[in-house]
Amino acid sequence: MPGERTSAWTEEDGASGSYLSLRTGDTHQLSQNGNAAKAVILAGEIRTGDISVGSGGYLQTPAGEEKSLNCMASDGCLLFLEEETRFGIDEAKVVPADDIPWQDVPNTNGNVSLAWVWGERESEAPSSFFLKFKPGFPGFPHEHTHTYRGLVVKGDYRHWALEDEGPTRLPVGANLWQDGDADHDDACGADGDCVAYFRIEGHFDIFPAD
């Protein structure tokens, strides 16, 4: 198989996340293992059919339906892949970054936007979404009921537990884990928007930190 694949995490039920590095001209078959699959483009340009998707865009395909991903960028491509049997994906989808439907998150003064990718916000099944933070957003201490995994897609992103001494700066492609019911914070540097992709284990909620 073309490209270099590096595991990021694996769950007991078979769900997995991994990085895939492709050289110019390489082709990868998304969902080749028979599971539903998603791919977030971190760098480069991927072409599938007659659609091109650059950094910040994503693709998904149902179980048993393969999709050819061709790396078109001269410097190669970097993707983050998720696969699992529980994904309720019923149609293939290709979404360039400019077409992601952002909505303001209430009570954030327009500083945080959300775009749902897969699943339902109120469902207790796993689901996934993007969050976008405006430049210079200082964050606010908070917690969520459920554990999530995160992936930095764009910007100077910071994440930290309130018990830490201060923010940890995470580069594009960094993967993080946040336990549910734990006080933490997220912020964005001043030089541009920050975008992160999240996979949460149950319904999405947010509360001020204790």
Residue pairs with C-beta under 8 A, 6 or more apart in sequence:
1 28
2 22
2 23
2 26
2 27
2 28
3 20
3 21
3 22
3 23
3 26
3 28
3 71
4 20
4 21
5 18
5 19
5 20
5 21
5 81
6 18
6 19
6 21
7 16
7 17
7 18
8 17
8 18
8 19
8 80
8 175
9 16
9 17
9 149
9 175
9 177
10 16
10 17
11 84
13 84
13 85
13 86
14 35
14 84
14 85
15 82
15 83
15 84
15 85
15 86
15 126
16 82
16 83
16 84
17 80
17 81
17 82
17 149
17 151
17 175
17 199
18 80
18 81
19 78
19 79
19 80
19 81
19 173
20 28
20 39
20 78
20 79
20 80
20 81
21 76
21 77
21 78
22 28
22 44
22 69
22 71
22 76
22 77
22 78
22 79
23 71
23 76
24 71
24 72
24 73
24 74
24 75
24 76
25 70
25 71
26 70
26 71
26 77
27 68
27 69
27 70
27 71
28 68
28 69
28 79
29 66
29 67
29 68
29 69
30 37
30 39
30 59
30 61
30 66
30 67
30 68
30 69
30 81
31 37
31 61
31 62
31 63
31 64
31 65
31 66
31 67
31 83
32 66
33 83
34 63
34 64
35 63
35 83
35 84
35 85
35 87
36 60
36 61
36 62
36 63
36 83
36 84
36 85
36 87
36 88
36 89
37 60
37 61
37 81
37 82
37 83
37 87
38 58
38 59
38 60
38 81
38 82
38 87
38 89
38 117
38 118
38 128
39 46
39 58
39 59
39 60
39 69
39 79
39 80
39 81
39 82
40 57
40 58
40 79
40 80
40 151
40 153
40 197
41 53
41 54
41 55
41 56
41 57
41 58
41 59
41 77
41 78
41 79
41 97
42 55
42 78
42 79
42 80
42 153
42 172
42 173
43 55
43 73
43 75
43 76
43 77
43 78
43 172
43 173
44 54
44 55
44 71
44 72
44 73
44 75
44 76
44 77
44 78
45 52
45 53
45 54
45 71
45 72
45 73
45 77
46 52
46 53
46 54
46 57
46 59
46 69
46 70
46 71
46 72
46 77
46 79
47 53
47 69
47 70
47 72
48 59
48 67
48 68
48 69
48 70
48 94
49 68
49 94
51 94
51 96
52 72
52 96
53 59
53 94
53 95
53 96
53 97
54 96
54 97
55 97
55 153
55 154
56 97
56 100
56 153
56 154
56 195
57 94
57 95
57 96
57 97
57 99
57 100
58 95
58 100
58 117
58 197
59 67
59 69
59 92
59 93
59 94
59 95
60 87
60 89
60 92
60 93
60 117
60 118
61 67
61 89
61 92
61 93
62 89
62 90
62 91
62 92
63 85
63 87
63 89
65 92
67 92
69 79
71 77
78 173
80 151
80 173
80 175
80 197
82 128
82 199
84 126
86 125
86 126
87 118
87 126
88 118
88 119
88 125
89 118
100 115
100 130
101 115
102 113
102 114
102 115
102 130
102 132
103 113
103 114
103 115
104 110
104 112
104 113
104 114
105 112
105 113
105 114
105 131
108 140
110 134
111 133
111 134
111 137
112 131
112 132
112 133
112 134
112 137
113 131
113 132
114 129
114 130
114 131
114 132
115 129
115 130
115 132
116 127
116 128
116 129
117 127
117 128
117 129
117 130
117 197
118 127
118 128
119 125
119 126
119 127
119 128
120 127
121 127
121 129
121 203
121 204
122 203
123 202
123 203
124 202
124 203
125 202
126 199
126 200
126 201
126 202
127 199
127 200
127 204
128 197
128 198
128 199
128 200
129 197
129 198
129 200
129 204
130 153
130 195
130 196
130 197
130 198
131 186
131 195
131 196
131 198
132 193
132 194
132 195
133 155
133 157
133 186
133 187
133 188
133 193
133 194
133 195
134 188
134 193
135 155
135 188
135 189
135 190
135 191
135 192
135 193
135 194
136 188
136 189
136 190
137 187
137 188
137 194
138 187
139 158
139 185
139 186
139 187
140 185
140 208
141 162
141 183
141 184
141 185
141 208
141 209
142 183
142 184
142 185
142 206
142 207
142 208
142 209
143 180
143 181
143 182
143 183
143 184
143 206
143 207
143 209
143 210
144 178
144 180
144 181
144 200
144 204
144 205
144 206
144 207
145 180
145 181
145 202
145 203
145 205
146 180
146 200
146 201
146 202
146 203
146 204
147 177
147 178
147 179
147 180
147 200
147 201
148 177
148 178
148 180
148 198
148 199
148 200
148 201
149 175
149 176
149 177
149 178
149 198
149 199
150 159
150 175
150 176
150 177
150 178
150 196
150 197
150 198
151 173
151 174
151 175
151 176
151 196
151 197
151 198
152 170
152 171
152 172
152 173
152 174
152 176
152 194
152 195
152 196
153 172
153 195
153 196
153 197
154 172
154 192
154 193
154 194
154 195
155 172
155 188
155 189
155 191
155 192
155 193
155 194
155 195
156 169
156 188
156 189
156 190
156 191
156 192
156 194
157 169
157 170
157 174
157 186
157 187
157 188
157 189
157 194
157 196
158 167
158 168
158 169
158 170
158 186
158 187
158 188
158 189
159 167
159 168
159 170
159 176
159 178
159 184
159 185
159 186
159 187
160 166
160 167
160 168
160 184
160 185
161 182
161 183
161 184
162 183
162 184
162 185
162 209
163 183
167 185
167 187
169 189
170 176
178 184
180 201
180 202
183 209
183 210
184 209
185 209
186 196
188 194
